[in-house]
Amino acid sequence: MDGRKQRKALTAAESAVKALGRGDGVAAVRAAATATELDQIGAYSGLSRSVADAAGDLDAAGSVRKASWQVLADTVGPGPLSALIAEIAG
């Protein structure tokens, strides 16, 4: 496993979450796809789907629903990314 590649996957996943927080669904979906592509251990296997669903909230209502934030947090599991989700989701 290439640790640098996995770190880039985490950085891309963080970018996806931050993009959702600022209301940029397109950037979020792109970043999630990058995270999934770089992920070597399956940590972000469901990320693209969860981010796409949350981006759909943005398109439909202008914000991400609490339920979508929760699904996203469940998808990534415990750790720094879920803490970032909690911080952004409020």
Helices and strands as residue ranges (DSSP letters): H 3-21, H 25-38, H 47-61, H 66-76, H 80-89
